[in-house]
Amino acid sequence: MQAITRLEKRRPLLILFLSLGIGFIFASHVYHVDNLALLYYSDSVSHLVRARQLVDYSSPGLEQIGTVWLPLPHLLLLPFSLVDLLFRTGLAGTFVSLPSIAITAAVLYKIIKEQMEASWIAFMGAGLYFLNPNILYLGLTAMTEALFMLFFVVSAFYFQKYLSSMLFPSSQREHNTIKSKNRFTWFCGPNQTLGSNKFIISSNMLKCSFFVALATLCRYEAWPIPVFLLLFTTLCFLRLRTVVGGFQPSSASNKKQLIGFLLCTVLSFSGIILWISYNWIYYDSPLEFLVSPYYSAAAQALGGQNREYLFLQPLGAASIYGVTALFFFGPVMITGAAFGYIVHRKLAVPKEKVQIADMLYLFLAIPSLVNFLTLVFGVGEMNYWWFNSRFLIMLSPLLILLSCTLVKRITEEKNKSTLICTIIAIFLIYPVIVLPLSGEIVTLIDAKNSASYGTRPSAMEMAKVLESLYDGGKIFVITGSAQQNIIMQASGIPLVNFQAATEESNASYESQQAALESQYVILSKKPDSSAQRYAESWNRSQDELNKYFDKSYENSDYRLFVRNDLAS
């Protein structure tokens, strides 16, 4: 019996190391095929550069985080991005994202095990996460989704534990006390009865709030979750006060209840408060991340090519989202999740477990619902060519749990060993075998499209030329942030030697002087909007600038100028 218990405790560790091993094998394979495979996503390059600029740049500091991308991924990427080998190959992102995928899979195992009470189903569910090549590829990159999923799923784990402790307290006496009025007892501690009029904040709810705060510092899809927790805890608090006879401010126990309620609320909102405060301090606008003219999601969507098919067209958005989900997870898992929800609603018992599952499913659905609404309201983008298909990773815990619900129901009969093996094979064969062989790894396709899109191939050429010519001195880049990040990362030159024209410095006297005092100037023929005015100003000043610089290299999208005394 003790051996079985020890084995059960080790299974999450087994999943963790198995995920890491498979991930590193996959990383070695894709890197062998193309040494730029870990950097296909242009945003992954920008995340690496942003992280390193915190300490390695002409003007280092927290302001290098910028105003739109949330800060936590860059802070965690920072130590790895400072290692040149990891920075140039993209492995810096792997060292953050792959452990995130592995830990998330182990936590999913625990969530499913607690809900299904079957270790093999929990193991299968974890496998559906870390063996999906669309998810696994995101675990190799410096994108933010894998890290977000870690904090999101861990918060869901503690939310589930909190719900379970409320409806299934340790002693039968407490169970009988709570069972009669279970709809009013969500916020009582597991060792408290309603008649005691006491309030103890569960450590599980505090942990849930803490990890929700971390998730809100990774991606905006987490921002409605604190609101959900606030509504949930407020409702439970008010119902509890109604049952026990009203709120009496002078009561010490009532004060503890209120303090506990406020503590969870503030903790879950702390990430949002921190980010708004940062924008207020550095940009004099608490909502700069929403209204930034070049980088905000709304600005990007307005300038994109997908808005006309999505804006205020829920059916069109549902079609694109649904088709992407079908290719991301496969038809077996989508169908299994649909039937799993039917089984859950019609056949699941006891009632308390149904309540826990309902609340957990709602919690897990929030980020995906936010994603869908951003498409409909014109601040998000997605298309049938798998652009932003990576967002579907946020739907995976919900689909996995629902699929496991169906499997649990199918395999409840005796003599089920053959059936169990068949079910596992059916659910795993598509993501593990069919998807890779078919070439339909949609996140990899999206990333490859990003690698070959627009000016990026020319930017890589420019970086190689710059690396071969560079002999010290400052490099002034007039391209816009996305293009400059690609050149800076690929060149292998320390970032402290770069200075860039930004939207704040466009056409300013200080930037003109910085350009004239540099040894090298890179000018884009197709600059991003954030550098367009400065590029136009430079082009209008060619006669004056030719006194100081000679054109040393030119391709279809860029010109490289070198000071006269350095020109060949």
N, C-alpha and C positions, 0 to 999 in steps of 0.2 A: 504493500500500500504506500509506504514511504517512497519507494522507487518510482511509482506512478506519479506521486505528487511532485517529486523532483523533476521528472521528465516534463510534466505539465508546465512547471515554472521555466524550464529551459527552452520551450518551444518558441516564445517570442524572440529569444536570442538566436535560435536557429534560423528563424525567418530573417532577422537582421543581417546575419553574416551571409546567408544565402543570397539575399538581395544585393549586398555589397559585392559579393563574388561575381554574380551574373552581370551586375552593372559594370564592373571593371573589365570583364571579358568583352562586353558589348562596346565599351569605350575604346578598347584596344583594336577591335575589329573596324569600327567606323573611322578611327584615326589612321589605321593602316590603309584603308581604301582612299582616304583623303585627309591630309594633315590639317585641313581647315574645317573638318566636319563638326568640331565642337564649337565653332564660331560662325556657323551658317547664319544664325539669327543676327541681324544687324544690331538689335537691341541688346543681345548678350555682349557684344563688343562694347557698346556704350556703358553697360553696367560695370564691366571690368575697368574701363577708363574712369568712370565716375568714382569708383571705389578707390583707385590708386591716387586720383587727384586730391584726395583728402589730405595726403601728406607729400606727394610727389607732383608738384606743379609750380608754376611761376607765382601763383597766389593761392596756396593751400588753405584749407580750413573747411568748416562745416558748410559754408555757402556753396561749396562744390557739389553738394548733394543735389542742388537745384530745387525747383519748386513743385514739380509734378510727381516724379517718382518718389515713392515713400522710402524712408531712410534705412530701415533695418537690413534689407538685403545687402546694401552697399557697405554697411558697417561690418557685417559678417564676412563679406568678400575681401575686405581690406587686407588682412594679414596674408592671404594667399595671393592676392594680386601683386604684392610687393616682391614676390619671387618671380624673376624674369621668365624662367622656363614655364611656370604655370600660367603666367600672364599672356605670353605669346602663343601658347598652344591652346588656351582655353580651359586647361585642366583646373585652373583656379575655381571656375564655376562648378566643375565636377566635384571638387572637394567640399563644396557646400551643398549642392543639390542632391548628389547621390546618397549621402547619409540621411538627408531629409526624406527621400523616397523610402529608404530602408526602415527608418524609425516609424514612418507613417504606416508601412505595411505591418510592422509588429504591433502597433497600437490598434490597427484595424482588426487584427487577430483577436485582441483582447475584447474589443467591442462586440464582435460577432460571437465569440465564445460565451460572453455573459448573456447575450440575447438568445442564442440558439442552444446553449448547453451541449454542444457537440464539437469536439476539438477538430475533427477532420473537416467539418464544414467551415470552421474558422480558418483552418489552414488553406483550404481551397479559396476562400474569400481573399485572404492576404495575397495568394498567388495571382488572383485576377487583377490585383493592383500592380505588383512589382514585375510581373511577367508580361504585362501589356507593353509592346514596343513603343507605342505612342507616349506612354507615361515614362518608360525607361529612357527614351531619348531626352525628354525634358530633365531627367535626372543627371544628364551629362553636361548641361549647359548652364550659363550664368543667368538664365531667366529667373523670374521671381515666383513662378507658380509652384515649384516643388517645395520651396521653403514655406510659402503660404499654406500649402496643404498640411505640412507638418503641424503648425500651430493650430490650424483649424480642426484637424482630426483629433489632436490631443485635447482641445477644448471640448469637443463632442464627447470624448471618452469620459471626462470628468462630469459633464452634464448628465450623461447616462448614469454614472455612479451616484450622482446626487439624487436623481429621480428614483433609482432603485432603493437607495437608503431611506427615502421618504415613504415608499409604499411597502417595503419589506424590511421593517426594523428587526433587530436581532431576537428579541424575546416575543413569545406568543402573546403575552399579556399586552404588550405595547401594540402588537399586530391587531389584536381584537379591538383595542381602544381606537386605533387609527382607521381600521377597516370600515367602521360605521360611518365615518365622515371623511373618507380619504380625499375627496375633492377639495377639502379645506386645509389639508395638512402638508402641502408641498414645501412649505418653508419652515416647518418645525424640524428641530434636530431629531435624529433617529431615537434618542433616548428620552424624549420629552412627550408628554401627553397634552391633549388640548386643555384639560382642566387645570394643569399647572400654570398656564398663562406665562410660560417662559419661552425665550427665543434664543436659539444658538445657531449662528451661521455655520453651515457645514463647511469643512475644509475643502470638500469637493467643489462647492460653488465658488469659493475664493480662487481655487486653482483654475476652474473654468474661466472665470473673469480675467485672470492673469494672462492665460494663453489667448483669449479673445483679444486682449489689448495688444499682444505681440502680433497677432494676425492682422489687426488694423494698421500696423506699421509696415506691413508687407504689400497688401493690395487693398484697393478701395472696396472690393466686393465684400469685405468683412465689416464694413462700417455699419450696415443695418443690424448686425448681430447684437451689439450692445443695446440697441433700441428694443430688440426682441427680448433680451434678458431683463431690461427695465420693465417692460410691460408684463412679462411673466412674473417677476418677483413682486411687482406692485399689486397685481391681481391676487397673488397668494397672500401677501401681507394684509391687504384689505379684507380678504375673506377670513383669514385667521382672526383679525381684530373683531369682525362681526360675530364669529362663533363664540369668542371668549368674553364678549360683553363690552366692546368699545375700547377706545384708546384713552389712557389716563396719563398725561404728561408727567405727573409726579411719581409714577411707579418706576422703580429701578429696572424691573424686568422689561417694561415698555421702552425705556430709554435704550436698553441693550438691543431690543428688536430694531429700533429706528437706526441705531448706530450700525448694526450689522447690515441692514438694508442699504444704507448710504455707502458703506464701505464697498460692497459688491458693485454698486452702481458706479461709483467714482473709479474703481479699479478697471472695470470693463471699458469705460470711456477715456481712460488715461492716455491711450495711444492717440486717439483723435484730438484730445486737448493738446497734447505735446506737438502734434503736427501743425495744428492751427496756430499755436503760439510761435513755432519756428517761422512760419510764413509771415506772421505779424512782425516779428523781430527783424528778419532779413529782407523782407520785401514791402514792409509797411502796409500789408494787406493780408488779413487773416484768411481770405479765400483766394489767394493768388493762384493756388493749384487748380482752381476751377475756371479762372478767367484768363490765365496766361495766354497771350495772343498766338504763340507759336507751338507750345508743347502740350497744352491741356488736351484731354480726351475729346472735348467738344470741338476744339480748333482742328485737331487731326481729322475727326470725322467729317467736319464741314469741308475740308480740303480733299477728302478721299473720294474714291470712285464708287463706293458701295451704298452711300446714304440714300440714293433715290429708290433703291429696292427695299429699304428697311424702315425709313422714317415714317412713323404712324401707319405701318402696314404689318400688323401682328401676324397675319397669315404668311406673308413673305418671310418674316423673321423666323417664324416657327418652322417653315419649310427648310430654310438654310440651317437652322440649329439642329433640326431633327435629322437631316441627311448627314450632317457632320458627325452627330452622335452615332449614327448607324455605322459609319466607317471607322470611327474612333474606337468603338467597343465591339462591334460585330453584331449581327442579327440575333445570335443565340442569347447574348447577355441582355440585349434590349427587350427581347420577347420574354426572357426569364424574369426580368424585373417587373414587367407589366403584369404577368400572371402572379408574381410574388406579392404584388400589392393587393390583388384580388383575394388571394389566399389569406393575407393578413387581415383584411377587412371582414371576410366572411367566416373564417374558420379559426382564427387565433383565439386561444384561451390561456390563462385566465384574463379577466377584464383588466386587472392591474397592469399586466404585461402589455396589453394592447395600448393602454394609456402611455406607458413609457415609450413604446415604439412610435406611437403617433407624434409625441413631442420630439423625439430624436430625429425622425424623418423630416419634420418641419424645420428643425435646426439645420440639418444637412442640406436642405433644399435652398436655403437663403442665398448663398453666393451664386448659384446657377440661375435663380429667379432674377437676381440683380443683373446678371449678364444679359439675360433675355430682354429685360426692360431697357437696358442701355441701347440695345439694338433698335427697339421700337421708338425710343425717344431721341434717336439721332446722335447719341454720344458714344456709340460703340460701333465696331465694324466686324463683318464676317462675310465670307462669300463661298461659292461652290468650288472654288479652287483652293480651299483649305486655309485661306488667310485667317489668322487668329484661331485656328482649330485647337490650339493649346488650351484655350479657355475651358474645353470640355473635361479637362482633368478634375474640375471642381464638382462635376456631376458624379464622378466615379464612386465615392463612398456610399451615396444613396442607392445607386444601381446595384452595387455589390451586395449591400445588405438585403435589398429586395430579392435579388437572385438567390441569395442564401436562404431566405424565407421559403421560397418555392422548393428548393432542394431539401430543406428540413421536412417539409410536408410530404414530399414524394417518398422519402426514405424512412418514414416512421414505422413501416411494417417490419416484421421479423424476417430473418434470412435475407438480408439486404446487401451482403458483401458484393455480389456481382453488380447489383444495381448502383451501388455507391461508386464503384470503379467506372461504370459507364457514364454516370452523371459527371464525375470529375473530368473524364476524357472529353465529353461533349463541351463542357464549359471552357476548358483550357485549350482545346485543340485549335480554336479559331485565333485567339490572340497570340499564341505561342508559335503556331506553325503556318496557318493560312495567311495571316497578315504579312509576316515577313516575306513569304514566298510570292505573294501577289504584288508586293511592292507598294501596297496601300498603307504605308506608315505616314499618316496625314501630317503629323507634326514635323517629320523629317522632310516631307515634300514642301510644306510651308517654309521651313527653314532654308531649303535649297533655293526656293523662289526668291527669298530675301537675299541670299548670297549672290544671285545673278541679276538682281533688279537694279535698274537705274544706273547710277554712276559708280556703284561699288566695284566692279571689275577694274575700272580706270583708277579708282582710288587705291586699289591694291598695287597697281603698276606704279603709281606715283610714290607710294610708300617704299617700294623696292629701290627706285631711282634715288629718292632722298637718302635712304640708308647708305647707298653706295657713294654718294657725293658728300655726305655730311662730314665736316671737319671742325666741329665746334661752333658755338654761337647760338643766338636765339633764332627761332623759326616762327614766323607770323603766318597764321592760317586764316584765310578768308574763304570759307566754304559753307558755314553753318555747322551746327553741332554734330549731326549724324555723320556727315562726311568727314569732319575733322577727327572724330573718334576713331574711325576706321584707319585713317592715315597714321594717327598717333600710335595706335596699338600695333599695327603691322610693321612700322618702321623700326622698332626695337630701340629707339632713341629715348633716353629718360624724359619723362613728361615735363620735368622742370625746365627743359629747354624750349617748350612750346608756349606760345601765347596766341589767343584766338580772338577774332572779332565776334562779338556777341550782340544780341538784340539791345542790351543796355548801352553798348559802346559804339553803336553804328554811327559812322561818319563824325565821331567826336574828335576833337583836337588831340586828346591824349592817345587815342588809338592810331591816328595818323602818325604821330611822333613815334609810337612804339613800332609801327611798321617800318618807318624810315631808319630806325636804329637797329633793326634786325639784320641778320646775315642772310637769311633766306625768307622768301615770301611765296606762299602757295595760294594761287587764285583759282577759284572754280568758275567755269563758264556757265554752270547751271547751279548756282548756290541755293541752299535752303533759304526759305523766306526769312529766317532769323539773321542772315548775313547779306541779304540782297541789296539793301541800301548802301552798305559799306562797299560791296563789290562794284556797284555802279559808280560810286565816288572814286574808287581806285581807277576804274577804266577811264573816267573823265580826266584823270590826272596823269595819263601815260607820259606825256612829254616831260613833265617835271620829274616823274619817278624814273624815267630812263636815264637821268643823270647819275643815279645811284645804283641802278640794278641792270643786269643783263638777263635776258631770257635764256635759261640753261636747258630746259626740257619742256615739251608740250605733248599732250595726247588729246584724245577727243573731248575730254571734260576738264582738264586742268592745265595750268601753266606754272612752272617753277622758275622763280627769279632768284638770282644770286648777286650779292653785292659785287660791284665792278672789280674790286681787288681780289675776289675769289673766283670770278668767272673764268672758264677755260678759254 
